[in-house]
């Protein structure tokens, strides 16, 4: 009996010491691809872009929760992005130059993307979905996983982060 207890304790310790996966619903490769796409949609310039704001974190969190119904769309759509990239340029999306990545996304947006995935799915709908989620992750409340340090609020000039349920009006 002691041997079984010791084995169980050792197994429990081993499972506690494993590093948990970083992503909740996306694989590492999918998350990296979503990150590249989101940075194309909201690029960094003099202000931080989607990557810095953590848009991929927002999307991953939402796909594990309220947007769970979109996870199959992301999984097949991301395969489609890679197919289109390989059809047009012969390389994966991550290996493309900025302008080439832009061309792939323009093909998706126009509904003229190449690849087997887009024979049964709409590339423009997938692009719109990802674009909508990028905007939500960039401009939404940081409590949902994006908009790190209220970056978009500062960019658009909000004096303070909006808090639901709190009145902060000055009396006149």
TORFI-111240 format. One record per residue: residue in three letters; x, y, z of N, C-alpha, C in turn. Coordinates in steps of 0.02 Angstrom, whole numbers. Layout:
BEGIN
+------+--------+--------+--------+--------+--------+--------+--------+--------+--------+
: code :     nx :     ny :     nz :    cax :    cay :    caz :     cx :     cy :     cz :
+------+--------+--------+--------+--------+--------+--------+--------+--------+--------+
:  ala :      X :      Y :      Z :      X :      Y :      Z :      X :      Y :      Z :
...
+------+--------+--------+--------+--------+--------+--------+--------+--------+--------+
//
This chain:
BEGIN
+------+--------+--------+--------+--------+--------+--------+--------+--------+--------+
: code :     nx :     ny :     nz :    cax :    cay :    caz :     cx :     cy :     cz :
+------+--------+--------+--------+--------+--------+--------+--------+--------+--------+
:  unk :     41 :    -59 :      0 :      0 :      0 :      0 :     43 :     63 :      0 :
:  unk :     98 :     61 :     38 :    143 :    119 :     40 :    173 :    132 :    -28 :
:  unk :    189 :     80 :    -64 :    218 :     88 :   -131 :    170 :    125 :   -177 :
:  unk :    106 :    108 :   -173 :     56 :    141 :   -215 :     47 :    213 :   -195 :
:  unk :     48 :    227 :   -130 :     42 :    296 :   -106 :    101 :    337 :   -129 :
:  unk :    161 :    308 :   -123 :    221 :    343 :   -145 :    220 :    356 :   -219 :
:  unk :    197 :    308 :   -258 :    193 :    316 :   -331 :    142 :    370 :   -348 :
:  unk :     85 :    370 :   -312 :     34 :    421 :   -324 :     60 :    490 :   -307 :
:  unk :     97 :    497 :   -252 :    125 :    561 :   -232 :    177 :    584 :   -283 :
:  unk :    218 :    537 :   -307 :    268 :    555 :   -358 :    234 :    579 :   -422 :
:  unk :    180 :    544 :   -441 :    143 :    565 :   -501 :    112 :    633 :   -493 :
:  unk :     85 :    646 :   -433 :     55 :    712 :   -420 :    107 :    767 :   -422 :
:  unk :    166 :    753 :   -395 :    220 :    803 :   -395 :    243 :    816 :   -466 :
:  unk :    247 :    762 :   -507 :    269 :    771 :   -576 :    219 :    814 :   -615 :
:  unk :    154 :    802 :   -603 :    105 :    842 :   -639 :    104 :    914 :   -616 :
:  unk :    122 :    927 :   -554 :    124 :    996 :   -529 :    185 :   1033 :   -556 :
:  unk :    238 :    997 :   -571 :    298 :   1031 :   -593 :    298 :   1045 :   -668 :
:  unk :    252 :   1016 :   -706 :    249 :   1029 :   -777 :    227 :   1101 :   -789 :
:  unk :    256 :   1132 :   -839 :    237 :   1200 :   -857 :    170 :   1197 :   -893 :
:  unk :    122 :   1236 :   -872 :     57 :   1235 :   -906 :     63 :   1266 :   -976 :
:  unk :     19 :   1247 :  -1020 :     19 :   1275 :  -1087 :      4 :   1349 :  -1083 :
:  unk :     36 :   1387 :  -1127 :     26 :   1460 :  -1127 :    -43 :   1479 :  -1153 :
:  unk :    -68 :   1442 :  -1201 :   -130 :   1460 :  -1233 :   -187 :   1416 :  -1209 :
:  unk :   -246 :   1444 :  -1207 :   -305 :   1409 :  -1183 :   -340 :   1370 :  -1238 :
:  unk :   -343 :   1398 :  -1298 :   -380 :   1364 :  -1351 :   -339 :   1357 :  -1415 :
:  unk :   -292 :   1401 :  -1427 :   -250 :   1397 :  -1487 :   -188 :   1357 :  -1473 :
:  unk :   -161 :   1325 :  -1524 :    -96 :   1294 :  -1519 :    -43 :   1348 :  -1523 :
:  unk :     18 :   1333 :  -1508 :     72 :   1382 :  -1514 :     77 :   1408 :  -1585 :
:  unk :     74 :   1364 :  -1634 :     79 :   1384 :  -1705 :     20 :   1429 :  -1725 :
:  unk :    -40 :   1410 :  -1702 :    -99 :   1451 :  -1718 :    -93 :   1520 :  -1686 :
:  unk :    -71 :   1522 :  -1624 :    -64 :   1587 :  -1589 :    -13 :   1631 :  -1624 :
:  unk :     42 :   1602 :  -1646 :     92 :   1641 :  -1681 :     65 :   1669 :  -1746 :
:  unk :     25 :   1630 :  -1782 :     -6 :   1653 :  -1844 :    -57 :   1708 :  -1831 :
:  unk :    -99 :   1699 :  -1780 :   -147 :   1752 :  -1762 :   -111 :   1816 :  -1743 :
:  unk :    -56 :   1809 :  -1708 :    -16 :   1867 :  -1688 :     10 :   1904 :  -1750 :
:  unk :     36 :   1868 :  -1799 :     60 :   1900 :  -1861 :      4 :   1934 :  -1899 :
:  unk :    -53 :   1901 :  -1903 :   -111 :   1930 :  -1938 :   -135 :   1993 :  -1902 :
:  unk :   -141 :   1989 :  -1836 :   -166 :   2047 :  -1798 :   -118 :   2106 :  -1803 :
:  unk :    -53 :   2092 :  -1806 :     -5 :   2147 :  -1813 :    -10 :   2179 :  -1883 :
:  unk :    -31 :   2141 :  -1933 :    -44 :   2169 :  -1999 :   -106 :   2214 :  -1996 :
:  unk :   -157 :   2193 :  -1958 :   -220 :   2231 :  -1955 :   -211 :   2295 :  -1914 :
:  unk :   -176 :   2290 :  -1857 :   -162 :   2349 :  -1815 :    -86 :   2352 :  -1804 :
:  unk :    -51 :   2380 :  -1853 :     22 :   2380 :  -1849 :     50 :   2431 :  -1800 :
:  unk :    109 :   2417 :  -1776 :    144 :   2465 :  -1734 :    172 :   2519 :  -1780 :
:  unk :    168 :   2580 :  -1757 :    201 :   2636 :  -1790 :    229 :   2680 :  -1734 :
:  unk :    211 :   2743 :  -1731 :    232 :   2782 :  -1673 :    197 :   2761 :  -1609 :
:  unk :    143 :   2723 :  -1617 :    106 :   2695 :  -1561 :    111 :   2619 :  -1564 :
:  unk :    103 :   2585 :  -1507 :    104 :   2512 :  -1507 :     46 :   2483 :  -1548 :
:  unk :     58 :   2425 :  -1576 :      7 :   2392 :  -1616 :    -24 :   2333 :  -1579 :
:  unk :    -54 :   2290 :  -1618 :    -91 :   2232 :  -1591 :    -46 :   2186 :  -1551 :
:  unk :     15 :   2175 :  -1575 :     59 :   2128 :  -1539 :     74 :   2154 :  -1469 :
:  unk :     91 :   2216 :  -1464 :    108 :   2244 :  -1398 :     47 :   2245 :  -1353 :
:  unk :    -11 :   2259 :  -1381 :    -72 :   2264 :  -1342 :    -99 :   2196 :  -1319 :
:  unk :    -71 :   2142 :  -1345 :    -92 :   2076 :  -1324 :   -157 :   2051 :  -1357 :
:  unk :   -168 :   2071 :  -1418 :   -230 :   2052 :  -1453 :   -236 :   1976 :  -1458 :
:  unk :   -181 :   1942 :  -1473 :   -184 :   1868 :  -1478 :   -206 :   1838 :  -1412 :
:  unk :   -185 :   1867 :  -1356 :   -207 :   1842 :  -1290 :   -282 :   1851 :  -1282 :
:  unk :   -308 :   1909 :  -1302 :   -380 :   1921 :  -1300 :   -418 :   1869 :  -1341 :
:  unk :   -395 :   1858 :  -1403 :   -430 :   1811 :  -1447 :   -428 :   1741 :  -1418 :
:  unk :   -370 :   1721 :  -1393 :   -364 :   1654 :  -1364 :   -411 :   1646 :  -1304 :
:  unk :   -413 :   1695 :  -1260 :   -457 :   1692 :  -1201 :   -530 :   1688 :  -1221 :
:  unk :   -549 :   1728 :  -1271 :   -619 :   1728 :  -1291 :   -638 :   1663 :  -1327 :
:  unk :   -591 :   1634 :  -1365 :   -605 :   1570 :  -1398 :   -613 :   1513 :  -1348 :
:  unk :   -586 :   1522 :  -1288 :   -594 :   1472 :  -1235 :   -659 :   1485 :  -1196 :
:  unk :   -690 :   1542 :  -1207 :   -750 :   1560 :  -1169 :   -808 :   1578 :  -1215 :
:  unk :   -828 :   1642 :  -1214 :   -888 :   1662 :  -1250 :   -886 :   1655 :  -1326 :
:  unk :   -826 :   1653 :  -1356 :   -819 :   1645 :  -1428 :   -801 :   1573 :  -1448 :
:  unk :   -814 :   1526 :  -1404 :   -796 :   1456 :  -1416 :   -823 :   1431 :  -1483 :
:  unk :   -881 :   1456 :  -1502 :   -912 :   1433 :  -1564 :   -870 :   1452 :  -1626 :
:  unk :   -824 :   1499 :  -1618 :   -782 :   1520 :  -1674 :   -716 :   1481 :  -1679 :
:  unk :   -701 :   1440 :  -1630 :   -638 :   1404 :  -1631 :   -629 :   1361 :  -1694 :
:  unk :   -680 :   1323 :  -1716 :   -671 :   1285 :  -1779 :   -659 :   1331 :  -1839 :
:  unk :   -690 :   1390 :  -1839 :   -678 :   1438 :  -1893 :   -605 :   1461 :  -1893 :
:  unk :   -578 :   1474 :  -1834 :   -508 :   1493 :  -1830 :   -462 :   1436 :  -1852 :
:  unk :   -476 :   1377 :  -1828 :   -433 :   1320 :  -1844 :   -430 :   1308 :  -1919 :
:  unk :   -488 :   1306 :  -1952 :   -487 :   1295 :  -2025 :   -463 :   1357 :  -2062 :
:  unk :   -482 :   1416 :  -2039 :   -461 :   1478 :  -2071 :   -386 :   1488 :  -2070 :
:  unk :   -354 :   1470 :  -2015 :   -282 :   1478 :  -2010 :   -246 :   1429 :  -2057 :
:  unk :   -275 :   1369 :  -2065 :   -249 :   1322 :  -2115 :   -255 :   1354 :  -2184 :
:  unk :   -311 :   1386 :  -2196 :   -322 :   1420 :  -2260 :   -273 :   1476 :  -2273 :
:  unk :   -256 :   1514 :  -2221 :   -207 :   1567 :  -2228 :   -140 :   1538 :  -2251 :
:  unk :   -120 :   1483 :  -2221 :    -57 :   1451 :  -2240 :    -61 :   1424 :  -2312 :
:  unk :   -118 :   1395 :  -2330 :   -127 :   1371 :  -2399 :   -120 :   1428 :  -2449 :
:  unk :   -153 :   1484 :  -2435 :   -150 :   1541 :  -2479 :    -79 :   1568 :  -2484 :
:  unk :    -46 :   1572 :  -2428 :     24 :   1596 :  -2427 :     68 :   1552 :  -2471 :
:  unk :     59 :   1487 :  -2465 :    100 :   1440 :  -2505 :     81 :   1441 :  -2579 :
:  unk :     16 :   1449 :  -2593 :     -7 :   1453 :  -2663 :     22 :   1514 :  -2698 :
:  unk :     21 :   1571 :  -2664 :     42 :   1633 :  -2695 :    118 :   1641 :  -2694 :
:  unk :    150 :   1627 :  -2637 :    221 :   1642 :  -2629 :    265 :   1582 :  -2617 :
:  unk :    236 :   1523 :  -2608 :    276 :   1463 :  -2598 :    309 :   1457 :  -2530 :
:  unk :    286 :   1497 :  -2482 :    314 :   1496 :  -2414 :    258 :   1505 :  -2363 :
:  unk :    273 :   1487 :  -2301 :    223 :   1497 :  -2247 :    216 :   1572 :  -2234 :
:  unk :    161 :   1589 :  -2204 :    145 :   1659 :  -2190 :    200 :   1693 :  -2148 :
:  unk :    227 :   1657 :  -2100 :    279 :   1685 :  -2056 :    343 :   1701 :  -2093 :
:  unk :    355 :   1666 :  -2148 :    416 :   1676 :  -2187 :    411 :   1731 :  -2240 :
:  unk :    353 :   1761 :  -2245 :    342 :   1813 :  -2295 :    364 :   1882 :  -2270 :
:  unk :    382 :   1924 :  -2317 :    396 :   1994 :  -2302 :    329 :   2029 :  -2287 :
:  unk :    333 :   2088 :  -2257 :    273 :   2126 :  -2237 :    225 :   2135 :  -2296 :
:  unk :    250 :   2158 :  -2354 :    207 :   2170 :  -2412 :    175 :   2105 :  -2437 :
:  unk :    211 :   2050 :  -2433 :    184 :   1986 :  -2454 :    128 :   1963 :  -2406 :
:  unk :    138 :   1973 :  -2341 :     86 :   1957 :  -2293 :     24 :   1999 :  -2307 :
:  unk :     35 :   2062 :  -2322 :    -21 :   2107 :  -2338 :    -59 :   2081 :  -2399 :
:  unk :    -23 :   2058 :  -2450 :    -55 :   2031 :  -2510 :    -97 :   1969 :  -2494 :
:  unk :    -73 :   1927 :  -2451 :   -112 :   1868 :  -2431 :   -177 :   1890 :  -2397 :
:  unk :   -172 :   1938 :  -2351 :   -231 :   1961 :  -2315 :   -279 :   1998 :  -2362 :
:  unk :   -253 :   2033 :  -2411 :   -296 :   2066 :  -2460 :   -334 :   2014 :  -2501 :
:  unk :   -301 :   1959 :  -2518 :   -334 :   1905 :  -2554 :   -391 :   1875 :  -2511 :
:  unk :   -377 :   1866 :  -2446 :   -429 :   1842 :  -2401 :   -488 :   1890 :  -2399 :
:  unk :   -472 :   1954 :  -2388 :   -524 :   2004 :  -2381 :   -568 :   2010 :  -2443 :
:  unk :   -537 :   2004 :  -2502 :   -575 :   2011 :  -2564 :   -615 :   1948 :  -2582 :
:  unk :   -603 :   1893 :  -2546 :   -637 :   1830 :  -2561 :   -605 :   1793 :  -2618 :
:  unk :   -544 :   1813 :  -2638 :   -510 :   1781 :  -2694 :   -449 :   1741 :  -2672 :
:  unk :   -450 :   1718 :  -2610 :   -394 :   1680 :  -2583 :   -391 :   1611 :  -2615 :
:  unk :   -330 :   1588 :  -2626 :   -319 :   1522 :  -2656 :   -309 :   1471 :  -2601 :
:  unk :   -327 :   1409 :  -2616 :   -318 :   1355 :  -2568 :   -381 :   1314 :  -2561 :
:  unk :   -372 :   1251 :  -2541 :   -429 :   1205 :  -2535 :   -479 :   1228 :  -2483 :
:  unk :   -455 :   1257 :  -2428 :   -500 :   1278 :  -2374 :   -553 :   1326 :  -2401 :
:  unk :   -534 :   1370 :  -2446 :   -580 :   1423 :  -2468 :   -628 :   1398 :  -2522 :
:  unk :   -624 :   1335 :  -2541 :   -673 :   1307 :  -2587 :   -739 :   1293 :  -2550 :
:  unk :   -735 :   1283 :  -2484 :   -796 :   1268 :  -2445 :   -811 :   1321 :  -2393 :
:  unk :   -766 :   1368 :  -2384 :   -775 :   1422 :  -2335 :   -761 :   1489 :  -2368 :
:  unk :   -787 :   1541 :  -2337 :   -777 :   1608 :  -2363 :   -715 :   1640 :  -2330 :
:  unk :   -665 :   1656 :  -2371 :   -606 :   1688 :  -2344 :   -621 :   1758 :  -2319 :
:  unk :   -667 :   1793 :  -2351 :   -683 :   1861 :  -2329 :   -720 :   1860 :  -2262 :
:  unk :   -761 :   1810 :  -2250 :   -794 :   1804 :  -2184 :   -744 :   1790 :  -2130 :
:  unk :   -696 :   1746 :  -2145 :   -644 :   1732 :  -2096 :   -603 :   1795 :  -2082 :
:  unk :   -584 :   1831 :  -2134 :   -546 :   1892 :  -2124 :   -586 :   1942 :  -2082 :
:  unk :   -650 :   1950 :  -2097 :   -692 :   1996 :  -2058 :   -696 :   1975 :  -1985 :
:  unk :   -701 :   1910 :  -1972 :   -704 :   1884 :  -1904 :   -641 :   1902 :  -1866 :
:  unk :   -583 :   1888 :  -1896 :   -519 :   1902 :  -1863 :   -511 :   1977 :  -1853 :
:  unk :   -530 :   2016 :  -1903 :   -524 :   2089 :  -1898 :   -568 :   2115 :  -1841 :
:  unk :   -630 :   2091 :  -1836 :   -674 :   2112 :  -1782 :   -644 :   2095 :  -1714 :
:  unk :   -618 :   2035 :  -1707 :   -589 :   2014 :  -1644 :   -526 :   2053 :  -1627 :
:  unk :   -488 :   2071 :  -1678 :   -428 :   2113 :  -1666 :   -448 :   2181 :  -1639 :
:  unk :   -499 :   2210 :  -1669 :   -523 :   2276 :  -1646 :   -549 :   2272 :  -1574 :
:  unk :   -586 :   2219 :  -1559 :   -612 :   2210 :  -1491 :   -555 :   2202 :  -1441 :
:  unk :   -504 :   2164 :  -1461 :   -447 :   2153 :  -1416 :   -405 :   2215 :  -1407 :
:  unk :   -402 :   2257 :  -1457 :   -361 :   2317 :  -1453 :   -397 :   2374 :  -1417 :
:  unk :   -461 :   2383 :  -1432 :   -498 :   2439 :  -1404 :   -541 :   2422 :  -1344 :
:  unk :   -549 :   2359 :  -1327 :   -592 :   2339 :  -1271 :   -557 :   2348 :  -1204 :
:  unk :   -591 :   2327 :  -1153 :   -565 :   2332 :  -1086 :   -508 :   2281 :  -1076 :
:  unk :   -454 :   2301 :  -1044 :   -399 :   2255 :  -1029 :   -420 :   2194 :   -988 :
:  unk :   -475 :   2198 :   -952 :   -496 :   2142 :   -911 :   -515 :   2081 :   -953 :
:  unk :   -522 :   2090 :  -1018 :   -538 :   2035 :  -1062 :   -477 :   2004 :  -1096 :
:  unk :   -418 :   2030 :  -1081 :   -357 :   1999 :  -1105 :   -317 :   2038 :  -1156 :
:  unk :   -343 :   2092 :  -1182 :   -307 :   2133 :  -1231 :   -297 :   2203 :  -1204 :
:  unk :   -281 :   2250 :  -1249 :   -273 :   2321 :  -1232 :   -228 :   2330 :  -1170 :
:  unk :   -169 :   2297 :  -1173 :   -122 :   2300 :  -1117 :   -107 :   2372 :  -1098 :
:  unk :   -108 :   2385 :  -1034 :    -93 :   2452 :  -1005 :   -137 :   2507 :  -1035 :
:  unk :   -197 :   2488 :  -1058 :   -245 :   2537 :  -1085 :   -215 :   2575 :  -1145 :
:  unk :   -175 :   2541 :  -1184 :   -139 :   2574 :  -1238 :   -186 :   2610 :  -1286 :
:  unk :   -240 :   2579 :  -1307 :   -285 :   2612 :  -1355 :   -321 :   2670 :  -1322 :
:  unk :   -336 :   2665 :  -1258 :   -370 :   2720 :  -1224 :   -324 :   2782 :  -1225 :
:  unk :   -260 :   2771 :  -1213 :   -213 :   2827 :  -1214 :   -205 :   2855 :  -1285 :
:  unk :   -205 :   2811 :  -1335 :   -198 :   2833 :  -1404 :   -256 :   2878 :  -1425 :
:  unk :   -317 :   2860 :  -1405 :   -375 :   2900 :  -1425 :   -389 :   2957 :  -1376 :
:  unk :   -349 :   2962 :  -1324 :   -353 :   3020 :  -1280 :   -403 :   3017 :  -1224 :
:  unk :   -422 :   2957 :  -1202 :   -466 :   2953 :  -1144 :   -426 :   2973 :  -1082 :
:  unk :   -456 :   3013 :  -1039 :   -422 :   3038 :   -980 :   -408 :   2982 :   -930 :
:  unk :   -451 :   2934 :   -926 :   -442 :   2879 :   -878 :   -479 :   2818 :   -906 :
:  unk :   -460 :   2761 :   -885 :   -496 :   2701 :   -908 :   -569 :   2703 :   -884 :
:  unk :   -613 :   2687 :   -930 :   -684 :   2686 :   -913 :   -698 :   2627 :   -866 :
:  unk :   -735 :   2638 :   -814 :   -753 :   2585 :   -768 :   -828 :   2581 :   -764 :
:  unk :   -853 :   2523 :   -779 :   -926 :   2513 :   -778 :   -950 :   2515 :   -706 :
:  unk :  -1003 :   2551 :   -694 :  -1033 :   2553 :   -628 :  -1005 :   2607 :   -582 :
:  unk :   -961 :   2648 :   -608 :   -934 :   2701 :   -566 :   -950 :   2768 :   -598 :
:  unk :   -976 :   2812 :   -559 :   -989 :   2880 :   -585 :   -931 :   2924 :   -566 :
:  unk :   -902 :   2954 :   -615 :   -845 :   2998 :   -603 :   -857 :   3065 :   -637 :
:  unk :   -917 :   3089 :   -632 :   -933 :   3152 :   -664 :   -919 :   3208 :   -616 :
:  unk :   -894 :   3262 :   -644 :   -881 :   3321 :   -603 :   -948 :   3358 :   -594 :
:  unk :   -959 :   3380 :   -534 :  -1019 :   3419 :   -521 :  -1006 :   3491 :   -543 :
:  unk :  -1055 :   3519 :   -576 :  -1047 :   3588 :   -599 :  -1090 :   3635 :   -560 :
+------+--------+--------+--------+--------+--------+--------+--------+--------+--------+
//
